Amino acid sequence: MRTIGHFIGGREVKGTSGRTADVFEPMTGEVQAKVDLASKAEMRAAVENAKAAQVEWGNTNPQRRARIMMKFLELAQRDYDKLADLLAREHGKTVPDAKGDIQRGLEVVEFACGIPHLMKGEYTEGAGPGIDIYSMRQPLGVVAGITPFNFPAMIPMWKFAPAIACGNAFVLKPSERDPGVPMALAALMIEAGLPPGILNVVNGDKEAVDAILDDPDIKAVGFVGSSPIAQYIYERAAQTGKRAQCFGGAKNHAIIMPDADMDQTVDALIGAGYGSAGERCMAISVAVPVGKTTADRLMEKLIPRVEALKIGTSIDPSADFGPLVTRAALERVKDYVEVGIKEGATLAVDGRGFKMQGYENGFYMGGCLFDNVTKDMRIYKEEIFGPVLSVVRAHDYNEALALPSDHDYGNGVAIFTRDGDAARDFAAKVNVGMVGINVPIPVPIAYYTFGGWKKSGFGDLNQHGPDSIRFYTKTKTVTARWPSGVKEGAEFSIPTMK
Ligand code: NAD
């Protein structure tokens, strides 16, 4: 059986803790590999190694750092198909979707290639008599990323590319459920010319995460995963004085106005609700038609589309979506469907009985669709993270606007309408971090920032875009007057620029 160790000091090393976790192949349900789970001591050793390597890397000029990123892009293109296949087999999503996962990560690497420009400081000549002021951005040192199972290529790249480009050394603790692609990405960075020790992958579970949080040499932690863990990491990282940006779960609503193009809307809901088996933090999980006629028109078109969804193996290119990540995840989603029925929602399409012929042990289920969901129900309040879409009927626009705004989560939201006034009002007023107008998955492009509000994001800087450079650097400001400057004699009160 394949074993997956850690990637430390520029090469794969075997774990020494004696603890391992199973890595499944969701499409067959088989255990395909064992991943080592790091002990506190192994994490400490990786951090020490990274700390030693960072000094020279931080002093390497940004153009040379950018060139390594450029070379990495080239190597990732070379290995694209291989990476996508590995990703699909460990995660369960289809190969075309796995390619999207890799691509959205590479776009942030492309952004990081602009580091010589992005890290430029500010300069003011003559800020006072003979005084010039300038600021510079400096790397933090060793920083860490803790990432979820659902984007095993994209989210690690969102973290390590800007961090490393800024001159930091990086310790990645990816999800123990699909660690193969993060390991492969680290090897590609070394092949691209990254010095050993600058990008390390330490596999593990809570023990490895807690070792990161307690390590005094780790200066910042970027987390993506479920909200309770995001909040735990944010609070514990703050206690030890680390920078932290922690992104959590979601319940993304799509508001459907009476004037929406219903065919376009249904296409959008089907793709965004069920793609990747609903295991996306930006999946649409709640549809809110405004008015009874809109709701009836929506359901008439939506029900046959959900019934016709094609579930397939991860390597079937014609599948709409594949299996869920683990049996536990599958059972959890099915339990939520049962909860919804008990709470009184109408199960318009029930995909729980789906069986994949020839792959009976795989973690498959069909798409489920609930109608008449209300905001007091658990299936509305909690994140299900599976192929389940809930329809909450709103009487008018204001009621629809209030639903995502009052919800605990605030990651993404979309409105479908032809009315520019309504769209503009919605974008301005809705209490959610990322908004789509006739766009169901409004993940901003790499040079904007990504981040949710409320329980979907703890911390004050977003991922990628300009915020990522701010997060992974500290600003130093220098006020300079040379001896030849104006001589004013001793000054006992606070200097001002009067
Ligand atoms: P998870 O919270 O279970 O795990 C995320 C990471 O935390 C993993 O590396 C895991 O090993 C670690 N972890 C798990 N339990 C821990 C504990 N008790 N203590 C310390 N560390 C722990 O999340 P997941 O199931 O891997 O991913 C799915 C979740 O991630 C969903 O809630 C989804 O919405 C969210 N997500 C959010 C975003 C975003 O940008 N907001 C993006 C992708 C996924």
Boltz pocket constraint, residues with backbone or C-beta under 6 A from the ligand:
constraints:
  - pocket:
      binder: B
      contacts: [[A, 146], [A, 147], [A, 148], [A, 149], [A, 150], [A, 151], [A, 173], [A, 174], [A, 175], [A, 176], [A, 204], [A, 205], [A, 206], [A, 209], [A, 210], [A, 224], [A, 225], [A, 226], [A, 227], [A, 229], [A, 230], [A, 247], [A, 248], [A, 249], [A, 250], [A, 280], [A, 281], [A, 383], [A, 385], [A, 411], [A, 452], [A, 456]]
      max_distance: 6.0
